[in-house]
Amino acid sequence: MDTFSLLAHGLVGALQPTNLLYALIGVTLGTAVGVLPGIGPALTVALLLPVTYQFDPTASLIMFAGIYYGGMYGGSTTSILLNTPGESSSIVTALEGNKMARKGRGGPALATAAIGSFVAGLIATIGLAFISPWMVKFALSLGPADYFALMVLAFVTVSAAFGDSALRGLTALVLGLTLGLVGIDLQTGQARLAFGMPDLLDGIEVTTLAVALFAIGEALKVAASPTEHDEQIEPVKGSVWMTAEDWARSWKPWLRGTFIGFPIGAMPAGGAEIGTFLSYSTERALAKHPEEFGHGAIEGVAGPEAANNASAAGTLVPLLTLGLPTSATAAIMLAGFQQFGLQPGPLLFATNATLVWSLIASLLVANFMLLVLNLPLVGLWVRLLAIPKPWLYAGILTFATLGTIGANPSPFELGMLLAFGILGYGLRRYHYPIAPVVVGLILGPLAEQQLRRALAISQGDPSVLVHSPVAIVLYVIAAIALLLPLVLRLRGKGQVLTQLAADED
């Protein structure tokens, strides 16, 4: 069955009333949390993990994907109107978008961001549908040693991609790998790191860890931060529609941003912020009016926003085909798959093809929903910025606690939620990334299983780990991935800082 037929079957599943409802809930929640500063899609998906435990897997995962896409859309509103990027990938949008808003052109800035996101999401989702079968064929040819090398690549790239320091990322990863050792060893039957506590014999619950680190930790960080002054929200003046000149200056950046963001998002070493920085640099180099950059150039909003959303679809390529998360939200979605007893990878396309293709097709539906939600309802999203932070984070704490109790009504689990929440606050306090801890807990046991299989096949010969050409290539890519994000970040941020310095002069 070719890709078009599979996508058509998936579209039939995605258009089921229940799945449409969950997609609408997902994109609405995602847009709302994207608008609110400090609350991203990863936190929202983590909060909903325990709540959706008894739900239908397909509908729940469609909702999670909708939250991911909606969060990418909504982040532009905060960047443009408040000059406060909610995610690192929205930093570049704030540079030109807020300048446009101050000039009374906030409407066209929001419009080019929304339409660019729609175009990029549409093209990138189709790219996801066509690339995934090829990646599945590649993954099915891998042996245990190759899979272990793939896990090493995932560990290195996740550690290098999150945060500004690869060392801090690796430290957070080691913490997650250590937590993954807790429980009974399936091969020997011996308890590991359980400290005589029967509740730890089944291991650490991924859902509890994710909710604690992302939700409880973030709430504690906000509570411990000094009171901030209210940010000045730039009003949306005039029409939100773009002029003919705006369209003429935006459509090429939309396409360029899409073809920059999607491949970078699909790479194991990718990251949305890398694509947005590169897109901004490209648009500035190709601009017919370079003097407008730093003063509200619409190309500086159109290109990076398209790259941002294209990378969101790109991250689903390694997640679905190889089980490798390359963003914080993808890591939480991986936990969502495992919550329903599913392991993303090549076998998922064979054993749960309906689920996978319904999920991919639902992204097309979500794109149309988001376009309708973002432009006409921009006034509603702006009003969300007026919600007092104490109310917002008190609600998050309550929801996280009730969700955990509902999924696992145990005093011990509630204590674990508090302990990991304090750990999450400590990691944020000292600028350690959160996602590698979750990835280490999820992928650590899988990497250990593949390593043991490879050594068992070779009767303990460790050289089996580098016998395969595929494994050698993956180790080389891991080494490159450790350095590439740092180089690209320094280059991209250097150009942006140069622009900011020029603006100040």
Phi, psi and omega in degrees: 000128184281173185297320181299318180294317179296319180293323178295317176299319178296324180294324176299317178292320182293333182272004173298141185308317181297315180293324176298319179297315180293323177297318179296318177299317182297311183291327178292312177298318181298317178296318180297314182286335175291326179288320184287123180296137176087352180242111183253177179297329180297316179296318182294314178298320179299320179296325185274350181304307181292333182289324184269013185302323183263005183277173175293131183301315182298311181297319181295316181291326175297319178296317179298317179296323177297321177297318179300308180296316181297323178297322177294321177295308188294333182300333181292328181298314179296317182297318184284314187270335185245348184057033180231093180296127177283333179233157179298332181287350181259004182298315184294323179301324181294330184301309182265325184297317181291327176296320177297319181296322179292335177272004181086014180246036177295326180299304176301327178295315177294323181293314181293329176292316182292314181291321176298320177296321179295311180299314181295317180297322180294309181295317183293325178294320176296321176298319177302317181296324184275328182280327185305313179301324178294319179294325178296316178300320178296315184295327181291342180272358184276144174261181181302318179296322178294319179295323177296318177298323178296320177295320177300317177301317179298316181298314183293314185291321178296320180292323183280330187281333184261133178082175182267351184234122177294327180295317177296321178297317179293324177296316177296323178296316179300322177298316178295319178297322178296317178297329179291343179279344184293134177121192182273130174290121186293337182272319183261341182077008180272144177282138180235128175054030179270341177055034177075011181262116181300330182293342181266356184293333178273002179090177179279131177289123180299321181298314180298315180297315183296314180297318182294311184292316186276318186269302182296315181299318180294319179296318178295322179297316179295319180295327182275350182279150177296152181297130181261153176287152179297134179283148178275117179271123177286123180290151176275108183261144176071202183281149176273356184274150181274147176280171178300323179293321178299317178298316182296327181273350186257330192292324177291315174302325177301312182291316180297317179299322179298314184280351170271315187287320185297309179298323180292320177294326182284340179286142177303335180263013185286178178182138186299324183293330178296314179298321181291320177296317179294321179296317179299316179297319179296314182294324179292323180289327184264357188294142174281340179233068184297338180293342180281341180293132187093353180232011177110048178279127184293333177297329180288349174260317185297310184295305180300323179292323175295317178297322180300311183284327176296323179292331178297318175291325180298323181294339179285343178296301178293332180294310185284322187271329184240348183076025183251118177273135179241013174212164181298318180293322177297325178295320179289324176296325175298320175296325178296318176301313183292333177300328180263016178075024181247141177241109178304143183153185184298326181291336179297325180290336180271320186270335181224051184299321181299316179297312185297312184285332172293321178295314180296315180295328180296335178294326175296316179296317181299324180298316179293319178300318183292324178297320179290323183285325191283313186285306183292332187256023183299326179297323179295317181294324179296323180296335178297335181293346181274355180295125180298138182300321178302319178295316184298310185281334172296320176296321178297315179299316180296314182296319180296318181293313181295322179296318179293318179296321180295322181282326182212086184288079182222130176302325179297318181294324177294322176295321177296322179299316179293316182298314180289332175296317177295321176299317179299320177296317180298319178297317179293321182300324182251020170064040173263137180291150184269319188303319180301332178294314180294318180297319179298320179293322184282310187272342181304307178299326178292320177295319178298319180296316180292323178297316180295322178296316180298317180290326178293319179296322182270006182057042173089004180280112184291343181293346179298337183291341181236016178287322186281134175301325179297316180297319180298316179298319180295322177294321178295317178298322179298319179295318178295319182296334179291330184258329187300311180301323180296315180296314181294321179297314181297321180291312182293314181292328177298319179293320179293318179296323176298319178297317180296320178296321178294323179296320181293325178291000000 
